[in-house]
Amino acid sequence: MSGPDAKHGTALEVSHLTKRYGAMAAVDDLTFHVECNEILGISGPNGAGKTTLFDLVSGLTVPSGGEVVLFGRNITTQRPEQICHLGLARTFQLNAVFDSMTVEENLMTANYFGHRNRSFPALSFDSHSRAACDSALEIVGLSSERRRPAATLTGLQRKLLMLASAIATEPRLLMLDEPVGGLNRDEIDQCAQVIRHIRAERNLTIVLIEHVMSFVTALADRVMVLHHGAKLYEGSIAGMAESAEVVSAYLGTSGLRDLKRAAGTNDVHAT
Ligand SMILES: Nc1ncnc2c1ncn2[C@@H]1O[C@H](COP(=O)(O)OP(=O)(O)OP(=O)(O)O)[C@@H](O)[C@H]1O
């Protein structure tokens, strides 16, 4: 779905978005936007509302209030598959691959259901679907594993398969929920390289939730920090390190030291 307009304009506009569970607001009157081809990093303490925000934007959860506009189109009341067909793909914190399928079958399934409306259940793949899957496999470096059952993949390969499955839906906006959680330093660097490559190749806009500060500093053009469902900080990584509120609510002194080191060397975790 990428095209000549993919580099310009606003990809995502979130206005006064709110999700209440009883008296508690998991996302509280949140307003922000993401420009086309930008990478926005989202951080914040556990329970800050980051995943709930992804669930709201991707249609998995119905908002209590507010509005979400994707590439100029109001998607606030759309279903997840409709939003996916409009060009938004997301990944999940926990493993979300089909273990009993091969790598290739995972991608074909993602492309089949994620790319356009399917009104009948019989799977049939055309040359476009095959090309999209081949390209997704290649971009994450899993081409040689295409015939392997997903259950036999390593932790890193499973993360890359989730990424490739999202790419196989041919999105314009990719939302990644803790894409490097549980990986070691080398694997994190490898994922950062893949994501950088994906953005450059596909002109993609990316929003990623991550606590691993070396990863955020390596990739994000801008960061937003959430706390109690609301925006605590939005701006540069350097500015984040200078924010007393962010240090107090999220980083702490050791996290601040690590963030500063990561911003200088891109190889240290904040958590
Ligand atoms: N379905 C639900 N019902 C009730 N409360 C919920 C529900 N989903 C999330 N919450 C609450 O909303 C708040 C935000 O949760 P969320 O998972 O979005 O936080 P998070 O920032 O993604 O946390 P983490 O970094 O641990 O993944 C938490 O207090 C959580 O317990």
Ligand as a Chemical Component Dictionary entry (heavy atoms), coordinates in Angstrom:
data_LIG
# 
_chem_comp.id                   LIG 
_chem_comp.type                 NON-POLYMER 
_chem_comp.pdbx_formal_charge   0 
_chem_comp.three_letter_code    LIG 
# 
loop_
_chem_comp_atom.comp_id 
_chem_comp_atom.atom_id 
_chem_comp_atom.alt_atom_id 
_chem_comp_atom.type_symbol 
_chem_comp_atom.charge 
_chem_comp_atom.model_Cartn_x 
_chem_comp_atom.model_Cartn_y 
_chem_comp_atom.model_Cartn_z 
_chem_comp_atom.pdbx_ordinal 
LIG N1  N1  N 0 -9.210 -5.361 29.930 1  
LIG C1  C1  C 0 -8.814 -4.669 30.991 2  
LIG N2  N2  N 0 -9.608 -4.540 32.063 3  
LIG C2  C2  C 0 -9.222 -3.804 33.143 4  
LIG N3  N3  N 0 -8.056 -3.133 33.232 5  
LIG C3  C3  C 0 -7.223 -3.217 32.178 6  
LIG C4  C4  C 0 -7.550 -3.975 31.000 7  
LIG N4  N4  N 0 -6.517 -3.845 30.109 8  
LIG C5  C5  C 0 -5.595 -3.066 30.703 9  
LIG N5  N5  N 0 -6.027 -2.710 31.932 10 
LIG C6  C6  C 0 -5.299 -1.847 32.869 11 
LIG O1  O1  O 0 -4.950 -0.663 32.151 12 
LIG C7  C7  C 0 -3.682 -0.183 32.596 13 
LIG C8  C8  C 0 -2.767 -0.031 31.399 14 
LIG O2  O2  O 0 -2.392 -1.321 30.946 15 
LIG P1  P1  P 0 -1.457 -1.534 29.679 16 
LIG O3  O3  O 0 -1.297 -2.996 29.487 17 
LIG O4  O4  O 0 -1.982 -0.753 28.546 18 
LIG O5  O5  O 0 -0.090 -0.897 30.195 19 
LIG P2  P2  P 0 1.355  -0.937 29.521 20 
LIG O6  O6  O 0 1.898  0.435  29.596 21 
LIG O7  O7  O 0 1.270  -1.573 28.189 22 
LIG O8  O8  O 0 2.156  -1.884 30.523 23 
LIG P3  P3  P 0 3.422  -2.848 30.268 24 
LIG O9  O9  O 0 4.632  -1.979 30.070 25 
LIG O10 O10 O 0 3.483  -3.634 31.543 26 
LIG O11 O11 O 0 3.097  -3.712 29.079 27 
LIG C9  C9  C 0 -3.177 -1.177 33.645 28 
LIG O12 O12 O 0 -3.497 -0.678 34.932 29 
LIG C10 C10 C 0 -3.959 -2.424 33.332 30 
LIG O13 O13 O 0 -4.126 -3.239 34.480 31 
# 
loop_
_chem_comp_bond.comp_id 
_chem_comp_bond.atom_id_1 
_chem_comp_bond.atom_id_2 
_chem_comp_bond.value_order 
_chem_comp_bond.pdbx_ordinal 
LIG N1  C1  SING 1  
LIG C1  N2  SING 2  
LIG C1  C4  DOUB 3  
LIG N2  C2  DOUB 4  
LIG C2  N3  SING 5  
LIG N3  C3  DOUB 6  
LIG C3  C4  SING 7  
LIG C3  N5  SING 8  
LIG C4  N4  SING 9  
LIG N4  C5  DOUB 10 
LIG C5  N5  SING 11 
LIG N5  C6  SING 12 
LIG C6  O1  SING 13 
LIG C6  C10 SING 14 
LIG O1  C7  SING 15 
LIG C7  C8  SING 16 
LIG C7  C9  SING 17 
LIG C8  O2  SING 18 
LIG O2  P1  SING 19 
LIG P1  O3  DOUB 20 
LIG P1  O4  SING 21 
LIG P1  O5  SING 22 
LIG O5  P2  SING 23 
LIG P2  O6  DOUB 24 
LIG P2  O7  SING 25 
LIG P2  O8  SING 26 
LIG O8  P3  SING 27 
LIG P3  O9  DOUB 28 
LIG P3  O10 SING 29 
LIG P3  O11 SING 30 
LIG C9  O12 SING 31 
LIG C9  C10 SING 32 
LIG C10 O13 SING 33 
# 
